[in-house]
């Protein structure tokens, strides 16, 4: 994508040739637009490391990343189409270059096909005005769209200071601007504490795995009886109603009391938190490479692991959605 401006320069030279034209020219413009869109997102990410005033702390501006990128692609191509950039820049390919040799025709200097070594002006330099209009327009649209979709423009991230998992991760919580929905409304309330959702865990670049041989859902699960067992229970209950009425007189009537056997599975193992980039090696290549273990989640409590701790080698793991943690 970093070579997108070069593609545009080549395609404006080939614009009038058969097989090229608006289609390939538009594709090159979309690549330029995407390059600047992701560059802007990278700039905003670096901006988070600057000191934030106390009045703005824990109140980052929220915008929608996907809407920003798609709006950039659409607006940039729309501007280029309205201004017929393809034809204009194709014609300007030669006229923008500084002539080294000219021929005087009726007193008028005419290009003779010889130019200086400086070459022509790169097309991306001539598109910077369109890039600026596109970038700020798309970003404004993404902010307003996020406001309409979520109902708020500024997030309340004060709860992240008390969450053990969010305090553990190396990446600081955004303070200026973010496209991650870290608002307090997306936290889970358990008792008097706020917990991080499993979906937020994945959004931040983490996931959880369990040992495949000990994969259990929960402890004390009531196993549903089969259809034949249900029929037997109903038959027993009906028979009890038609039984000897002497049980009522002696006070030992058990009609209507039906016992269903329950089976308790083994206690659930703690969820093991790893980077999302280590998920495939953990479940498919545990014999070759084992990712670093960041910590465990047990009973909604996150316990960080030592920096040198890794998953067990030669042990099969399975992906798990995980649990809320705090």
TORGUGU-960100 format. One record per residue: x, y, z of N, C-alpha, C, CB in turn; residue in three letters. Coordinates in steps of 0.2 Angstrom, whole numbers. Glycine has a CB too. Layout:
// TORGUGU-960100
PT   n.px   n.py   n.pz  ca.px  ca.py  ca.pz   c.px   c.py   c.pz  cb.px  cb.py  cb.pz  residuo
PT      X      Y      Z      X      Y      Z      X      Y      Z      X      Y      Z      Ala
...
//
This chain:
// TORGUGU-960100
PT   n.px   n.py   n.pz  ca.px  ca.py  ca.pz   c.px   c.py   c.pz  cb.px  cb.py  cb.pz  residuo
PT      4     -6      0      0      0      0      4      6      0     -5      0      6      Unk
PT     10      6      3     15     12      3     17     14     -4     21     10      7      Unk
PT     16      9     -9     18     11    -16     12     14    -20     21      5    -19      Unk
PT      7     15    -17      1     17    -20      2     24    -25     -5     19    -15      Unk
PT      6     29    -22      7     34    -27     10     33    -33     11     40    -23      Unk
PT     15     28    -33     18     26    -39     13     22    -44     24     21    -37      Unk
PT      9     19    -42      4     16    -46      0     21    -50     -1     11    -42      Unk
PT     -2     26    -46     -6     32    -49     -2     35    -54     -8     37    -43      Unk
PT      5     36    -53      9     40    -58      9     36    -64     16     41    -55      Unk
PT     10     29    -64     11     25    -69      4     25    -73     13     17    -67      Unk
PT     -2     24    -70     -8     23    -73    -10     30    -76    -13     21    -68      Unk
PT     -8     36    -74    -10     42    -77     -6     42    -84     -9     48    -73      Unk
PT      0     39    -84      4     39    -90      0     34    -95     11     37    -89      Unk
PT     -3     29    -93     -6     24    -97    -14     25    -98     -5     17    -94      Unk
PT    -16     31    -95    -23     32    -95    -27     31   -102    -25     39    -92      Unk
PT    -24     34   -107    -27     34   -113    -26     28   -118    -25     40   -117      Unk
PT    -22     23   -115    -21     17   -119    -26     12   -118    -14     14   -116      Unk
PT    -27      8   -123    -33      3   -123    -32     -2   -117    -33     -1   -130      Unk
PT    -37     -4   -113    -37     -8   -108    -36     -5   -101    -31    -13   -109      Unk
PT    -34      1   -101    -33      5    -95    -39     10    -95    -26      9    -95      Unk
PT    -38     16    -91    -43     21    -91    -46     22    -84    -49     19    -96      Unk
PT    -52     23    -84    -55     25    -77    -55     19    -72    -62     27    -78      Unk
PT    -56     13    -74    -56      7    -69    -50      7    -65    -57      1    -73      Unk
PT    -44      6    -69    -38      5    -65    -35     12    -62    -32      3    -70      Unk
PT    -37     18    -65    -36     24    -62    -39     25    -55    -37     30    -66      Unk
PT    -46     23    -55    -50     23    -49    -47     18    -44    -57     21    -50      Unk
PT    -45     12    -46    -42      8    -41    -36     11    -38    -40      1    -44      Unk
PT    -31     14    -42    -25     17    -39    -27     23    -34    -21     20    -44      Unk
PT    -33     26    -35    -35     32    -31    -37     29    -24    -40     36    -34      Unk
PT    -41     23    -25    -43     20    -18    -37     17    -14    -48     14    -20      Unk
PT    -32     15    -17    -26     13    -13    -23     19    -10    -21     10    -18      Unk
PT    -23     25    -13    -20     31    -10    -24     33     -4    -19     37    -15      Unk
PT    -31     33     -5    -35     35      0    -35     30      6    -43     34     -2      Unk
PT    -34     23      5    -33     19     10    -27     20     14    -34     11      8      Unk
PT    -21     22     10    -15     23     13    -15     29     18    -10     24      8      Unk
PT    -18     34     16    -19     40     20    -24     39     26    -21     46     17      Unk
PT    -29     35     25    -34     33     30    -30     29     36    -40     29     28      Unk
PT    -27     24     34    -23     20     39    -18     24     43    -21     14     37      Unk
PT    -15     29     39     -9     33     42    -12     37     47     -6     37     36      Unk
PT    -18     40     46    -22     44     51    -23     40     57    -28     47     47      Unk
PT    -26     34     56    -27     30     62    -21     29     66    -30     23     60      Unk
PT    -15     27     62     -9     26     66     -7     33     70     -3     24     61      Unk
PT     -8     39     67     -6     45     70    -10     46     76     -7     51     65      Unk
PT    -17     44     76    -21     45     82    -19     40     87    -28     44     80      Unk
PT    -16     34     85    -14     29     90     -8     32     94    -12     22     87      Unk
PT     -3     35     90      3     38     93      1     44     98      8     40     88      Unk
PT     -4     47     96     -6     53     99     -8     51    107    -12     56     96      Unk
PT    -10     45    108    -12     43    115     -6     44    120    -15     36    115      Unk
PT      0     44    117      6     44    122      7     51    124     12     41    119      Unk
PT      4     56    122      5     63    124      1     64    130      3     68    119      Unk
PT      4     68    135      1     69    141     -6     72    140      5     74    146      Unk
PT    -11     70    144    -18     73    143    -20     77    149    -23     66    143      Unk
PT    -23     83    148    -25     87    153    -30     84    158    -28     94    150      Unk
PT    -30     86    164    -34     83    169    -42     83    167    -33     86    176      Unk
PT    -44     89    164    -51     90    163    -53     85    157    -52     97    161      Unk
PT    -48     82    153    -50     78    148    -49     71    149    -47     80    141      Unk
PT    -46     69    155    -44     62    156    -50     58    157    -39     62    163      Unk
PT    -49     52    155    -55     47    155    -61     49    151    -57     46    162      Unk
PT    -60     54    146    -66     56    142    -63     57    135    -68     63    144      Unk
PT    -61     51    132    -59     51    125    -64     52    120    -55     45    123      Unk
PT    -63     55    115    -67     56    109    -68     50    105    -65     62    104      Unk
PT    -74     48    104    -76     41    101    -78     42     94    -81     38    105      Unk
PT    -75     38     89    -77     38     82    -77     31     80    -71     42     78      Unk
PT    -80     30     74    -81     23     71    -75     22     66    -88     22     68      Unk
PT    -71     17     67    -65     16     63    -68     13     56    -61     10     66      Unk
PT    -72      8     56    -74      6     49    -78     11     45    -79      0     50      Unk
PT    -82     15     48    -86     20     45    -81     26     42    -91     24     49      Unk
PT    -76     27     46    -70     32     44    -67     29     37    -65     33     49      Unk
PT    -65     23     37    -61     20     32    -66     20     25    -58     13     33      Unk
PT    -72     17     26    -76     17     20    -78     24     18    -82     13     22      Unk
PT    -79     29     22    -81     35     20    -75     38     16    -83     40     26      Unk
PT    -69     37     18    -63     40     15    -63     37      8    -57     38     19      Unk
PT    -64     31      7    -63     28      0    -69     31     -4    -64     20      1      Unk
PT    -75     32     -2    -80     34     -6    -79     42     -7    -87     33     -2      Unk
PT    -78     46     -2    -77     53     -4    -71     55     -8    -76     57      3      Unk
PT    -66     51     -7    -60     52    -12    -61     51    -19    -54     48     -9      Unk
PT    -64     45    -20    -66     43    -27    -71     48    -30    -69     36    -27      Unk
PT    -76     50    -26    -81     55    -28    -78     61    -30    -87     56    -22      Unk
PT    -74     64    -26    -70     70    -28    -66     69    -35    -66     73    -23      Unk
PT    -63     64    -35    -59     63    -42    -64     62    -48    -55     56    -41      Unk
PT    -69     59    -47    -74     58    -52    -77     65    -54    -80     53    -50      Unk
PT    -79     69    -49    -82     75    -51    -77     80    -55    -84     79    -44      Unk
PT    -71     80    -53    -66     84    -55    -62     81    -61    -60     86    -50      Unk
PT    -65     75    -64    -61     71    -69    -54     71    -69    -64     74    -76      Unk
PT    -52     69    -63    -44     69    -62    -40     65    -67    -43     66    -55      Unk
PT    -43     59    -69    -40     55    -73    -38     58    -80    -44     49    -75      Unk
PT    -42     61    -83    -41     65    -90    -36     71    -88    -47     67    -93      Unk
PT    -38     74    -83    -34     80    -82    -26     79    -80    -37     84    -76      Unk
PT    -25     74    -76    -18     72    -74    -15     68    -80    -18     68    -68      Unk
PT    -19     65    -84    -15     62    -90    -13     67    -94    -20     57    -93      Unk
PT    -17     72    -96    -15     77   -100     -9     81    -97    -21     82   -102      Unk
PT     -9     82    -91     -4     86    -87      3     82    -86     -6     89    -81      Unk
PT      3     76    -88      9     72    -87     15     75    -90      8     65    -89      Unk
PT     14     78    -96     20     81   -100     20     88    -99     19     79   -107      Unk
PT     15     92    -98     15     99    -97     18    101    -91      8    102    -98      Unk
PT     17     97    -86     20     99    -79     27     98    -79     17     94    -74      Unk
PT     30     95    -83     38     94    -83     41    100    -86     40     88    -87      Unk
PT     47    102    -84     50    108    -86     54    106    -93     55    110    -81      Unk
PT     53    109    -98     56    108   -105     63    110   -105     52    111   -110      Unk
PT     67    105   -108     74    107   -108     76    110   -116     79    101   -107      Unk
PT     72    107   -120     73    110   -127     66    111   -130     76    104   -131      Unk
PT     65    117   -133     59    119   -136     60    121   -144     55    124   -132      Unk
PT     55    121   -148     55    123   -154     51    129   -155     53    117   -160      Unk
PT     53    134   -158     49    140   -159     45    140   -166     54    147   -159      Unk
PT     38    140   -165     34    139   -170     30    145   -171     29    133   -170      Unk
PT     31    149   -176     27    156   -176     28    160   -170     20    155   -178      Unk
PT     34    160   -167     36    164   -161     34    161   -155     33    171   -162      Unk
PT     31    155   -155     28    152   -149     32    146   -147     21    150   -150      Unk
PT     35    145   -141     39    140   -140     35    133   -139     43    141   -133      Unk
PT     37    128   -142     33    122   -142     38    116   -140     31    120   -149      Unk
PT     35    112   -136     39    106   -133     42    102   -138     34    102   -128      Unk
PT     48    100   -137     51     96   -142     53     89   -140     58     99   -145      Unk
PT     50     87   -134     51     80   -131     57     80   -127     52     76   -137      Unk
PT     61     85   -125     66     85   -121     65     88   -115     73     88   -125      Unk
PT     66     85   -109     64     88   -102     70     88    -98     58     84    -99      Unk
PT     70     92    -92     75     91    -87     75     85    -83     74     98    -83      Unk
PT     80     84    -79     80     77    -76     76     78    -69     88     76    -73      Unk
PT     73     83    -68     68     84    -62     62     80    -63     67     91    -61      Unk
PT     60     79    -69     54     75    -71     48     79    -70     54     69    -67      Unk
PT     42     76    -70     35     79    -69     33     79    -62     30     76    -73      Unk
PT     29     83    -60     26     83    -53     23     77    -51     21     89    -52      Unk
PT     24     73    -46     21     67    -44     13     69    -43     24     64    -38      Unk
PT      9     64    -45      2     65    -45     -1     66    -38     -2     59    -48      Unk
PT      3     62    -33      0     63    -26      1     70    -23      4     58    -22      Unk
PT      6     73    -26      7     80    -23      1     85    -26     13     83    -26      Unk
PT     -2     83    -31     -7     87    -34    -14     85    -31     -8     86    -42      Unk
PT    -14     79    -27    -20     77    -24    -20     78    -17    -21     69    -26      Unk
PT    -16     82    -14    -15     83     -7    -21     87     -4     -9     86     -5      Unk
PT    -24     91     -8    -30     95     -6    -36     90     -6    -31    101    -12      Unk
PT    -37     86    -11    -42     81    -10    -41     76     -4    -42     77    -17      Unk
PT    -35     75     -3    -33     70      3    -36     74      9    -26     68      3      Unk
PT    -34     80     10    -36     84     16    -43     84     17    -32     90     16      Unk
PT    -47     86     11    -54     86     12    -57     80     14    -57     89      5      Unk
PT    -55     74     10    -57     68     12    -56     66     19    -54     63      7      Unk
PT    -50     67     21    -48     64     28    -53     67     33    -41     66     29      Unk
PT    -53     74     33    -57     77     39    -64     76     38    -55     85     39      Unk
PT    -67     76     32    -74     75     31    -76     68     33    -76     76     23      Unk
PT    -72     63     31    -73     56     33    -73     55     41    -69     51     30      Unk
PT    -68     59     44    -67     58     51    -73     61     55    -61     61     54      Unk
PT    -76     67     52    -82     70     55    -88     66     54    -83     77     52      Unk
PT    -88     63     49    -94     58     48    -94     52     52    -94     55     40      Unk
PT    -88     49     54    -87     44     58    -89     46     65    -80     41     58      Unk
PT    -87     52     67    -89     54     74    -96     55     75    -85     61     76      Unk
PT    -99     58     70   -107     59     70   -110     52     70   -109     64     65      Unk
PT   -108     48     66   -111     41     65   -111     37     72   -108     37     59      Unk
PT   -105     38     75   -104     34     81   -109     37     87    -97     35     84      Unk
PT   -110     44     86   -114     47     91   -121     45     90   -114     55     90      Unk
PT   -123     44     83   -130     42     82   -131     34     84   -132     43     75      Unk
PT   -126     30     83   -126     23     84   -126     21     92   -121     19     80      Unk
PT   -122     25     95   -121     23    102   -124     28    107   -113     23    104      Unk
PT   -126     34    105   -129     39    109   -124     43    113   -133     35    114      Unk
PT   -118     43    112   -113     47    116   -107     48    111   -111     44    122      Unk
PT   -104     54    112    -98     56    108    -91     55    112    -98     63    106      Unk
PT    -92     56    119    -86     55    123    -87     49    128    -85     62    127      Unk
PT    -82     45    129    -83     39    133    -81     41    140    -78     34    130      Unk
PT    -84     37    145    -82     37    152    -78     31    153    -89     37    156      Unk
PT    -71     32    154    -67     26    155    -64     26    162    -61     26    150      Unk
PT    -67     29    167    -64     29    173    -64     22    177    -68     34    178      Unk
PT    -69     18    174    -69     11    177    -63      7    176    -75      8    175      Unk
PT    -59      9    170    -54      5    168    -48      5    173    -51      7    161      Unk
PT    -48     10    177    -42     11    182    -43      6    188    -42     18    185      Unk
PT    -49      3    189    -50     -2    194    -51     -9    192    -56      0    198      Unk
PT    -50    -10    185    -50    -16    182    -43    -19    182    -54    -16    175      Unk
PT    -42    -25    185    -36    -28    186    -33    -30    179    -36    -34    190      Unk
PT    -37    -33    175    -35    -35    168    -33    -29    164    -40    -39    164      Unk
PT    -37    -23    164    -35    -18    160    -29    -14    163    -41    -13    159      Unk
PT    -28    -15    169    -22    -12    172    -15    -16    170    -22    -11    179      Unk
PT    -16    -22    169    -11    -27    167     -8    -26    160    -13    -34    168      Unk
PT    -12    -24    155    -10    -24    148     -5    -18    147    -16    -24    143      Unk
PT      0    -20    143      5    -15    141      2     -8    138     11    -18    137      Unk
PT     -3     -9    134     -5     -4    130     -9      1    135    -10     -6    124      Unk
PT     -8      7    135    -12     12    139    -19     13    137     -8     19    140      Unk
PT    -23     14    141    -30     15    139    -31     22    136    -35     15    145      Unk
PT    -34     22    130    -34     29    126    -37     35    130    -38     28    120      Unk
PT    -34     40    130    -36     46    133    -38     52    129    -30     49    137      Unk
PT    -36     52    123    -38     58    118    -44     56    114    -32     60    114      Unk
PT    -42     51    110    -47     48    105    -47     41    104    -46     52     98      Unk
PT    -52     37    102    -52     30    101    -58     28     97    -52     27    108      Unk
PT    -57     22     94    -62     19     90    -65     13     94    -60     17     83      Unk
PT    -62     11    100    -64      6    104    -69      8    109    -58      3    108      Unk
PT    -74      4    109    -80      6    114    -78      4    121    -87      3    111      Unk
PT    -75      8    124    -73      7    131    -77     10    136    -65      8    132      Unk
PT    -83     12    134    -87     16    139    -90     11    145    -93     19    135      Unk
PT    -91     15    150    -93     11    156   -100      7    155    -94     16    162      Unk
PT   -104      9    150   -110      6    148   -109     -1    145   -114     10    143      Unk
PT   -103     -3    143   -101     -9    140    -98    -14    145    -97     -8    134      Unk
PT    -97    -11    151    -94    -16    156   -100    -20    160    -90    -11    162      Unk
PT    -98    -25    163   -103    -30    166   -103    -28    174   -101    -37    165      Unk
PT   -108    -27    177   -109    -25    184   -110    -32    188   -114    -20    185      Unk
PT   -106    -34    192   -107    -40    196   -105    -37    203   -102    -46    194      Unk
PT   -111    -37    207   -110    -34    214   -109    -27    214   -104    -38    218      Unk
PT   -103    -25    217   -102    -17    216    -96    -16    212   -100    -15    223      Unk
PT    -94    -21    208    -88    -20    203    -90    -20    196    -83    -25    205      Unk
PT    -86    -17    192    -87    -17    185    -82    -22    182    -86    -10    182      Unk
PT    -84    -27    177    -80    -32    174    -79    -31    167    -82    -39    176      Unk
PT    -74    -33    164    -73    -33    157    -76    -39    153    -65    -33    155      Unk
PT    -80    -37    148    -83    -43    144    -78    -47    140    -88    -40    139      Unk
PT    -80    -53    139    -76    -57    134    -75    -54    127    -79    -64    133      Unk
PT    -80    -51    125    -80    -47    118    -75    -42    119    -86    -45    116      Unk
PT    -74    -38    124    -69    -33    125    -62    -36    125    -71    -28    131      Unk
PT    -62    -42    128    -55    -45    129    -53    -46    122    -56    -52    133      Unk
PT    -57    -49    117    -55    -50    110    -54    -43    107    -60    -54    107      Unk
PT    -57    -38    108    -56    -32    105    -50    -29    107    -62    -27    107      Unk
PT    -47    -30    113    -41    -28    115    -35    -32    112    -40    -27    122      Unk
PT    -37    -38    109    -31    -42    106    -29    -48    110    -25    -38    105      Unk
PT    -34    -51    114    -33    -56    119    -38    -61    118    -32    -54    126      Unk
PT    -37    -68    120    -42    -73    120    -40    -78    125    -42    -77    113      Unk
PT    -45    -83    126    -44    -88    132    -44    -95    129    -49    -87    137      Unk
PT    -40    -99    132    -40   -106    130    -41   -111    136    -33   -108    126      Unk
PT    -43   -117    135    -43   -122    140    -40   -128    138    -51   -123    142      Unk
PT    -38   -132    142    -35   -139    141    -41   -143    138    -32   -142    147      Unk
PT    -39   -146    132    -44   -150    128    -47   -156    132    -41   -152    121      Unk
PT    -42   -159    136    -44   -165    139    -48   -164    145    -38   -169    141      Unk
PT    -48   -158    148    -52   -156    154    -57   -151    152    -47   -154    159      Unk
PT    -60   -151    146    -64   -145    144    -71   -147    147    -65   -145    136      Unk
PT    -73   -143    152    -79   -143    155    -83   -136    155    -79   -146    162      Unk
PT    -89   -136    155    -93   -130    155    -94   -127    162    -99   -131    152      Unk
PT    -96   -130    167    -97   -128    173    -98   -134    178   -104   -123    173      Unk
PT    -98   -132    184    -99   -137    190   -106   -138    192    -94   -136    196      Unk
PT   -108   -144    194   -115   -145    196   -120   -144    191   -116   -140    202      Unk
PT   -119   -146    185   -124   -146    180   -129   -151    180   -120   -146    173      Unk
PT   -135   -149    180   -141   -154    180   -142   -157    173   -147   -150    182      Unk
PT   -141   -163    172   -141   -167    166   -149   -168    164   -137   -173    166      Unk
PT   -151   -166    159   -158   -167    157   -159   -174    155   -160   -162    151      Unk
PT   -165   -177    158   -166   -184    157   -168   -185    150   -172   -186    161      Unk
PT   -167   -191    147   -169   -193    140   -177   -193    140   -166   -200    138      Unk
PT   -180   -194    134   -187   -194    133   -190   -201    136   -188   -194    125      Unk
PT   -186   -206    136   -189   -212    139   -189   -212    147   -184   -218    137      Unk
PT   -184   -208    149   -184   -207    156   -190   -202    158   -177   -204    159      Unk
PT   -191   -197    154   -197   -193    156   -203   -197    156   -197   -187    151      Unk
PT   -204   -201    151   -210   -205    151   -211   -209    157   -210   -210    145      Unk
PT   -205   -212    159   -205   -216    165   -207   -212    171   -199   -220    166      Unk
PT   -205   -206    172   -206   -202    177   -214   -200    178   -202   -195    177      Unk
PT   -217   -198    172   -224   -197    171   -228   -203    173   -225   -194    164      Unk
PT   -226   -209    171   -230   -215    173   -230   -216    180   -227   -221    169      Unk
PT   -224   -215    183   -223   -216    190   -227   -211    194   -216   -215    193      Unk
PT   -227   -205    192   -232   -200    195   -239   -201    195   -230   -193    192      Unk
PT   -241   -204    189   -248   -206    188   -250   -212    192   -250   -207    181      Unk
PT   -246   -216    193   -247   -222    197   -247   -220    204   -242   -227    196      Unk
PT   -243   -215    206   -243   -213    213   -250   -210    215   -238   -208    214      Unk
PT   -253   -206    210   -259   -203    211   -265   -208    212   -261   -198    206      Unk
PT   -264   -214    209   -270   -219    209   -268   -224    214   -270   -223    202      Unk
PT   -263   -223    218   -261   -228    223   -265   -228    229   -254   -227    226      Unk
PT   -263   -232    234   -267   -233    240   -268   -227    244   -264   -239    245      Unk
PT   -274   -225    246   -275   -219    249   -273   -219    257   -282   -217    249      Unk
PT   -270   -225    259   -268   -226    266   -262   -221    267   -267   -233    267      Unk
PT   -258   -220    262   -252   -216    263   -254   -209    265   -248   -216    257      Unk
PT   -260   -207    263   -262   -200    265   -264   -200    272   -268   -198    261      Unk
PT   -267   -205    274   -270   -206    281   -264   -206    286   -274   -212    282      Unk
PT   -259   -209    284   -253   -210    289   -248   -204    288   -249   -217    287      Unk
PT   -249   -200    284   -245   -194    283   -239   -195    279   -243   -192    290      Unk
PT   -239   -201    275   -233   -202    271   -234   -202    264   -230   -210    273      Unk
PT   -239   -198    262   -240   -197    255   -235   -193    251   -247   -193    254      Unk
PT   -232   -197    246   -227   -194    242   -229   -192    235   -221   -199    242      Unk
PT   -236   -192    234   -238   -190    227   -236   -183    225   -246   -191    227      Unk
PT   -233   -183    219   -231   -177    216   -224   -176    217   -235   -171    218      Unk
PT   -221   -179    221   -214   -178    222   -210   -183    218   -212   -179    230      Unk
PT   -206   -180    213   -203   -184    208   -195   -182    208   -205   -183    201      Unk
PT   -191   -187    209   -184   -185    210   -180   -187    203   -181   -190    215      Unk
PT   -177   -182    201   -173   -182    195   -165   -182    197   -174   -176    190      Unk
PT   -162   -188    194   -155   -188    196   -151   -183    192   -152   -195    193      Unk
PT   -146   -180    196   -142   -175    193   -135   -178    194   -142   -168    197      Unk
PT   -131   -175    189   -124   -177    189   -120   -171    189   -123   -182    182      Unk
PT   -115   -171    193   -110   -166    194   -104   -167    190   -109   -164    201      Unk
PT   -102   -163    186    -96   -163    182    -90   -161    186    -96   -160    175      Unk
PT    -84   -162    184    -78   -159    187    -78   -152    188    -72   -162    184      Unk
PT    -75   -149    193    -75   -142    193    -71   -138    187    -71   -140    200      Unk
PT    -74   -133    185    -71   -130    179    -64   -127    180    -75   -124    177      Unk
PT    -60   -128    175    -53   -126    175    -53   -118    174    -49   -130    171      Unk
PT    -48   -115    176    -47   -108    175    -46   -106    168    -42   -105    179      Unk
PT    -48   -101    165    -47    -99    158    -40    -96    158    -52    -94    156      Unk
PT    -36    -98    153    -29    -96    152    -29    -90    146    -25   -102    150      Unk
PT    -27    -85    148    -27    -79    144    -21    -78    140    -28    -72    148      Unk
PT    -21    -78    133    -15    -77    129    -17    -72    124    -13    -84    125      Unk
PT    -11    -70    120    -12    -65    115    -16    -68    109     -6    -62    112      Unk
PT    -20    -65    105    -24    -67    100    -20    -70     94    -29    -62     97      Unk
PT    -14    -67     94     -9    -70     89     -6    -77     91     -3    -65     88      Unk
PT     -7    -79     97     -4    -85     99    -10    -91     99     -1    -85    106      Unk
PT    -16    -89     97    -21    -94     97    -20   -100     92    -28    -90     95      Unk
PT    -18    -98     86    -17   -104     81    -11   -108     84    -16   -101     74      Unk
PT     -6   -106     86      0   -110     88     -3   -114     94      6   -106     90      Unk
PT     -7   -111     98     -9   -115    105    -13   -121    103    -12   -110    109      Unk
PT    -18   -120     98    -22   -126     97    -20   -130     91    -29   -123     95      Unk
PT    -15   -128     87    -13   -132     81     -6   -134     81    -15   -128     75      Unk
PT     -2   -130     85      6   -131     85      9   -131     92      9   -126     80      Unk
PT      5   -134     96      8   -134    103     14   -138    104      3   -137    108      Unk
PT     16   -142    100     22   -146    100     28   -142     97     21   -153     96      Unk
PT     27   -137     93     32   -133     90     33   -127     94     30   -132     83      Unk
PT     28   -123     95     28   -117     99     22   -116    104     28   -111     93      Unk
PT     24   -114    110     19   -112    115     19   -105    116     20   -117    121      Unk
PT     13   -101    116     13    -94    117     14    -92    124      7    -91    114      Unk
PT     15    -86    126     16    -84    133      9    -83    136     20    -77    133      Unk
PT      9    -86    142      3    -85    146      3    -79    150      3    -91    151      Unk
PT     -2    -75    149     -3    -68    152     -6    -68    159     -7    -63    148      Unk
PT    -10    -73    160    -14    -74    166    -19    -79    166    -16    -67    169      Unk
PT    -23    -80    171    -29    -84    171    -35    -80    174    -27    -90    176      Unk
PT    -41    -83    172    -47    -80    174    -51    -86    178    -51    -77    169      Unk
PT    -52    -85    184    -56    -89    188    -61    -86    193    -51    -94    192      Unk
PT    -67    -88    192    -72    -84    196    -72    -77    195    -71    -86    204      Unk
PT    -71    -75    189    -72    -68    187    -66    -64    189    -78    -65    189      Unk
PT    -61    -67    192    -55    -64    195    -49    -65    190    -53    -66    202      Unk
PT    -45    -60    188    -40    -61    184    -33    -61    188    -39    -55    178      Unk
PT    -29    -66    187    -23    -67    191    -17    -67    186    -23    -73    195      Unk
PT    -13    -61    186     -8    -61    181     -2    -66    182     -5    -54    181      Unk
PT      1    -68    177      6    -73    177     13    -70    176      5    -79    172      Unk
PT     18    -73    178     25    -71    177     26    -70    170     30    -75    181      Unk
PT     31    -65    168     33    -64    161     36    -70    158     37    -58    161      Unk
PT     39    -74    161     42    -80    158     37    -86    158     48    -82    162      Unk
PT     31    -85    160     26    -91    160     24    -92    153     21    -90    165      Unk
PT     23    -99    151     20   -101    145     16   -106    146     26   -103    140      Unk
PT     12   -108    141      7   -113    141     11   -120    141      2   -113    135      Unk
PT      8   -125    143     11   -132    143     13   -134    136      7   -137    147      Unk
PT     18   -137    135     20   -140    129     17   -147    128     28   -140    128      Unk
PT     16   -148    121     13   -155    120      7   -156    123     18   -160    121      Unk
PT      3   -151    124     -4   -152    127     -9   -149    123     -4   -149    135      Unk
PT    -14   -153    121    -19   -150    116    -24   -145    120    -24   -155    114      Unk
PT    -25   -139    117    -29   -134    119    -35   -133    115    -25   -127    120      Unk
PT    -40   -130    117    -46   -128    113    -48   -121    115    -52   -133    115      Unk
PT    -50   -117    110    -53   -110    111    -59   -110    115    -54   -107    104      Unk
PT    -59   -105    120    -65   -104    124    -67    -97    124    -63   -106    131      Unk
PT    -73    -95    124    -75    -88    124    -73    -85    130    -83    -88    123      Unk
PT    -72    -88    135    -69    -85    141    -75    -83    146    -65    -79    140      Unk
PT    -73    -78    150    -78    -76    156    -76    -68    157    -77    -80    162      Unk
PT    -81    -65    160    -79    -58    162    -74    -58    168    -86    -55    165      Unk
PT    -70    -53    167    -64    -53    172    -64    -46    175    -58    -55    169      Unk
PT    -61    -45    181    -60    -39    184    -54    -39    189    -66    -37    187      Unk
//
